[in-house]
């Protein structure tokens, strides 16, 4: 059964701007997971293998990106340990990370531009690289 995709908390204005606040992070994350859950390579990893509750998951991911981009202080999990357990359940390849990063970058480019948007893309590249180093066997 295909999950219900996210509804935006607020519409994105026609004027492209930077990621400025928690609502922007929410839009970024929700739209990104719309793409992930529709992707034939990534959706099975998130839904079938990891078995995540997508609504709960995105709460954590929004906090993570608020911390990285806006100096938020509500994310206190160990990201790498969580993903190491996933790599024990299934074979993760470079294609997974390439696709994740392509969707993330595409999503940002569709929604935002500016210093935080560029920083988010750069950080996402580092995240994909670090995760791949640990998770690809």
Phi and psi restraints in degrees (value plus and minus 20) as a CYANA .aco file:
   2 UNK   PHI     -95.7   -55.7
   2 UNK   PSI     112.8   152.8
   3 UNK   PHI     -89.0   -49.0
   3 UNK   PSI     136.3   176.3
   4 UNK   PHI     -90.9   -50.9
   4 UNK   PSI     108.5   148.5
   5 UNK   PHI    -101.6   -61.6
   5 UNK   PSI     143.6   183.6
   6 UNK   PHI     -89.5   -49.5
   6 UNK   PSI     129.5   169.5
   7 UNK   PHI    -126.1   -86.1
   7 UNK   PSI     118.3   158.3
   8 UNK   PHI     -86.7   -46.7
   8 UNK   PSI     120.2   160.2
   9 UNK   PHI     -87.4   -47.4
   9 UNK   PSI     -52.9   -12.9
  10 UNK   PHI    -172.3  -132.3
  10 UNK   PSI     132.5   172.5
  11 UNK   PHI     -95.3   -55.3
  11 UNK   PSI     127.1   167.1
  12 UNK   PHI    -104.3   -64.3
  12 UNK   PSI     112.3   152.3
  13 UNK   PHI     -89.7   -49.7
  13 UNK   PSI     141.7   181.7
  14 UNK   PHI     -86.2   -46.2
  14 UNK   PSI     -46.9    -6.9
  15 UNK   PHI     -98.2   -58.2
  15 UNK   PSI      97.0   137.0
  16 UNK   PHI     -93.4   -53.4
  16 UNK   PSI     113.3   153.3
  17 UNK   PHI    -161.8  -121.8
  17 UNK   PSI     159.8   199.8
  18 UNK   PHI    -101.8   -61.8
  18 UNK   PSI     147.6   187.6
  19 UNK   PHI     -97.4   -57.4
  19 UNK   PSI      92.8   132.8
  20 UNK   PHI    -136.0   -96.0
  20 UNK   PSI     -40.8    -0.8
  21 UNK   PHI    -176.0  -136.0
  21 UNK   PSI     158.6   198.6
  22 UNK   PHI     -81.2   -41.2
  22 UNK   PSI     -54.0   -14.0
  23 UNK   PHI     -84.6   -44.6
  23 UNK   PSI     -60.8   -20.8
  24 UNK   PHI     -81.3   -41.3
  24 UNK   PSI     -63.0   -23.0
  25 UNK   PHI     -81.0   -41.0
  25 UNK   PSI     -61.6   -21.6
  26 UNK   PHI     -79.5   -39.5
  26 UNK   PSI     -64.5   -24.5
  27 UNK   PHI     -82.5   -42.5
  27 UNK   PSI     -66.3   -26.3
  28 UNK   PHI     -76.9   -36.9
  28 UNK   PSI     -70.4   -30.4
  29 UNK   PHI     -88.3   -48.3
  29 UNK   PSI     -64.9   -24.9
  30 UNK   PHI     -82.2   -42.2
  30 UNK   PSI     -64.3   -24.3
  31 UNK   PHI     -86.2   -46.2
  31 UNK   PSI     -57.7   -17.7
  32 UNK   PHI     -81.9   -41.9
  32 UNK   PSI     -65.9   -25.9
  33 UNK   PHI     -91.8   -51.8
  33 UNK   PSI     -43.0    -3.0
  34 UNK   PHI     -77.9   -37.9
  34 UNK   PSI     -64.7   -24.7
  35 UNK   PHI     -87.9   -47.9
  35 UNK   PSI     -64.8   -24.8
  36 UNK   PHI     -80.6   -40.6
  36 UNK   PSI     -65.5   -25.5
  37 UNK   PHI     -91.2   -51.2
  37 UNK   PSI     -36.3     3.7
  38 UNK   PHI    -115.9   -75.9
  38 UNK   PSI     -24.8    15.2
  39 UNK   PHI    -107.9   -67.9
  39 UNK   PSI     105.8   145.8
  40 UNK   PHI     -85.9   -45.9
  40 UNK   PSI     -43.8    -3.8
  41 UNK   PHI    -103.9   -63.9
  41 UNK   PSI     -64.1   -24.1
  42 UNK   PHI    -108.2   -68.2
  42 UNK   PSI     -56.8   -16.8
  43 UNK   PHI     -74.4   -34.4
  43 UNK   PSI     -65.2   -25.2
  44 UNK   PHI     -81.9   -41.9
  44 UNK   PSI     -53.1   -13.1
  45 UNK   PHI     -86.2   -46.2
  45 UNK   PSI     -65.5   -25.5
  46 UNK   PHI     -91.2   -51.2
  46 UNK   PSI     -64.0   -24.0
  47 UNK   PHI    -110.7   -70.7
  47 UNK   PSI     -64.7   -24.7
  48 UNK   PHI    -108.9   -68.9
  48 UNK   PSI     -65.8   -25.8
  49 UNK   PHI     -99.9   -59.9
  49 UNK   PSI     -75.7   -35.7
  50 UNK   PHI     -94.4   -54.4
  50 UNK   PSI     -48.3    -8.3
  51 UNK   PHI      41.0    81.0
  51 UNK   PSI      15.8    55.8
  52 UNK   PHI     -94.4   -54.4
  52 UNK   PSI     130.9   170.9
  53 UNK   PHI    -105.3   -65.3
  53 UNK   PSI      87.3   127.3
  54 UNK   PHI     -81.2   -41.2
  54 UNK   PSI     -54.8   -14.8
  55 UNK   PHI     -88.3   -48.3
  55 UNK   PSI     -61.5   -21.5
  56 UNK   PHI     -86.5   -46.5
  56 UNK   PSI     -61.4   -21.4
  57 UNK   PHI     -80.0   -40.0
  57 UNK   PSI     -65.4   -25.4
  58 UNK   PHI     -89.0   -49.0
  58 UNK   PSI     -45.5    -5.5
  59 UNK   PHI     -79.9   -39.9
  59 UNK   PSI     -65.6   -25.6
  60 UNK   PHI     -87.0   -47.0
  60 UNK   PSI     -61.4   -21.4
  61 UNK   PHI     -87.1   -47.1
  61 UNK   PSI     -58.7   -18.7
  62 UNK   PHI     -82.6   -42.6
  62 UNK   PSI     -62.7   -22.7
  63 UNK   PHI     -82.7   -42.7
  63 UNK   PSI     -60.1   -20.1
  64 UNK   PHI     -79.9   -39.9
  64 UNK   PSI     -69.6   -29.6
  65 UNK   PHI     -91.6   -51.6
  65 UNK   PSI     -51.6   -11.6
  66 UNK   PHI     -81.6   -41.6
  66 UNK   PSI     -60.1   -20.1
  67 UNK   PHI     -83.6   -43.6
  67 UNK   PSI     -65.9   -25.9
  68 UNK   PHI     -91.1   -51.1
  68 UNK   PSI     -57.1   -17.1
  69 UNK   PHI    -120.7   -80.7
  69 UNK   PSI     -50.4   -10.4
  70 UNK   PHI    -143.2  -103.2
  70 UNK   PSI      -8.6    31.4
  71 UNK   PHI      40.9    80.9
  71 UNK   PSI      12.9    52.9
  72 UNK   PHI     -84.4   -44.4
  72 UNK   PSI     140.6   180.6
  73 UNK   PHI    -146.5  -106.5
  73 UNK   PSI       5.3    45.3
  74 UNK   PHI    -129.5   -89.5
  74 UNK   PSI      -3.3    36.7
  75 UNK   PHI    -135.5   -95.5
  75 UNK   PSI     101.6   141.6
  76 UNK   PHI    -158.0  -118.0
  76 UNK   PSI      14.5    54.5
  77 UNK   PHI    -124.4   -84.4
  77 UNK   PSI     145.2   185.2
  78 UNK   PHI    -121.6   -81.6
  78 UNK   PSI      77.7   117.7
  79 UNK   PHI     -78.5   -38.5
  79 UNK   PSI     -64.6   -24.6
  80 UNK   PHI     -85.0   -45.0
  80 UNK   PSI     -61.2   -21.2
  81 UNK   PHI     -81.0   -41.0
  81 UNK   PSI     -59.6   -19.6
  82 UNK   PHI     -81.2   -41.2
  82 UNK   PSI     -62.8   -22.8
  83 UNK   PHI     -97.0   -57.0
  83 UNK   PSI     -48.3    -8.3
  84 UNK   PHI     -79.3   -39.3
  84 UNK   PSI     -61.3   -21.3
  85 UNK   PHI     -82.6   -42.6
  85 UNK   PSI     -55.9   -15.9
  86 UNK   PHI     -84.5   -44.5
  86 UNK   PSI     -61.6   -21.6
  87 UNK   PHI     -84.7   -44.7
  87 UNK   PSI     -42.4    -2.4
  88 UNK   PHI     -96.0   -56.0
  88 UNK   PSI     -39.8     0.2
  89 UNK   PHI    -110.7   -70.7
  89 UNK   PSI     -48.5    -8.5
  90 UNK   PHI    -172.7  -132.7
  90 UNK   PSI     143.3   183.3
  91 UNK   PHI    -102.1   -62.1
  91 UNK   PSI      99.8   139.8
  92 UNK   PHI    -124.9   -84.9
  92 UNK   PSI     115.0   155.0
  93 UNK   PHI    -138.8   -98.8
  93 UNK   PSI     151.8   191.8
  94 UNK   PHI     -80.2   -40.2
  94 UNK   PSI     -51.4   -11.4
  95 UNK   PHI     -79.2   -39.2
  95 UNK   PSI     -56.8   -16.8
  96 UNK   PHI     -82.1   -42.1
  96 UNK   PSI     -65.4   -25.4
  97 UNK   PHI     -91.3   -51.3
  97 UNK   PSI     -58.0   -18.0
  98 UNK   PHI     -82.4   -42.4
  98 UNK   PSI     -62.6   -22.6
  99 UNK   PHI     -88.2   -48.2
  99 UNK   PSI     -63.8   -23.8
 100 UNK   PHI     -76.6   -36.6
 100 UNK   PSI     -67.8   -27.8
 101 UNK   PHI     -87.0   -47.0
 101 UNK   PSI     -60.0   -20.0
 102 UNK   PHI     -82.1   -42.1
 102 UNK   PSI     -63.8   -23.8
 103 UNK   PHI     -86.1   -46.1
 103 UNK   PSI     -60.5   -20.5
 104 UNK   PHI     -83.6   -43.6
 104 UNK   PSI     -67.2   -27.2
 105 UNK   PHI     -84.8   -44.8
 105 UNK   PSI     -64.8   -24.8
 106 UNK   PHI     -78.2   -38.2
 106 UNK   PSI     -64.0   -24.0
 107 UNK   PHI     -80.6   -40.6
 107 UNK   PSI     -67.6   -27.6
 108 UNK   PHI     -81.9   -41.9
 108 UNK   PSI     -65.3   -25.3
 109 UNK   PHI     -82.9   -42.9
 109 UNK   PSI     -50.2   -10.2
 110 UNK   PHI     -93.6   -53.6
 110 UNK   PSI     -48.6    -8.6
 111 UNK   PHI    -128.4   -88.4
 111 UNK   PSI     -54.7   -14.7
 112 UNK   PHI    -160.3  -120.3
 112 UNK   PSI     138.2   178.2
 113 UNK   PHI    -170.5  -130.5
 113 UNK   PSI     125.6   165.6
 114 UNK   PHI     119.8   159.8
 114 UNK   PSI    -193.0  -153.0
 115 UNK   PHI     -80.8   -40.8
 115 UNK   PSI     -68.5   -28.5
 116 UNK   PHI     -87.7   -47.7
 116 UNK   PSI     -55.8   -15.8
 117 UNK   PHI     -82.8   -42.8
 117 UNK   PSI     -64.9   -24.9
 118 UNK   PHI     -85.8   -45.8
 118 UNK   PSI     -60.9   -20.9
 119 UNK   PHI     -82.9   -42.9
 119 UNK   PSI     -60.2   -20.2
 120 UNK   PHI     -81.3   -41.3
 120 UNK   PSI     -62.1   -22.1
 121 UNK   PHI     -85.3   -45.3
 121 UNK   PSI     -61.3   -21.3
 122 UNK   PHI     -84.9   -44.9
 122 UNK   PSI     -65.6   -25.6
 123 UNK   PHI     -82.9   -42.9
 123 UNK   PSI     -61.7   -21.7
 124 UNK   PHI     -80.1   -40.1
 124 UNK   PSI     -58.4   -18.4
 125 UNK   PHI     -82.4   -42.4
 125 UNK   PSI     -61.9   -21.9
 126 UNK   PHI     -86.4   -46.4
 126 UNK   PSI     -60.3   -20.3
 127 UNK   PHI     -80.9   -40.9
 127 UNK   PSI     -68.5   -28.5
 128 UNK   PHI     -80.5   -40.5
 128 UNK   PSI     -62.5   -22.5
 129 UNK   PHI     -83.8   -43.8
 129 UNK   PSI     -66.2   -26.2
 130 UNK   PHI     -86.8   -46.8
 130 UNK   PSI     -63.1   -23.1
 131 UNK   PHI     -83.5   -43.5
 131 UNK   PSI     -62.6   -22.6
 132 UNK   PHI     -80.8   -40.8
 132 UNK   PSI     -62.2   -22.2
 133 UNK   PHI     -78.2   -38.2
 133 UNK   PSI     -56.8   -16.8
 134 UNK   PHI    -106.8   -66.8
 134 UNK   PSI     -56.4   -16.4
 135 UNK   PHI    -115.8   -75.8
 135 UNK   PSI     -45.3    -5.3
 136 UNK   PHI    -100.9   -60.9
 136 UNK   PSI     105.9   145.9
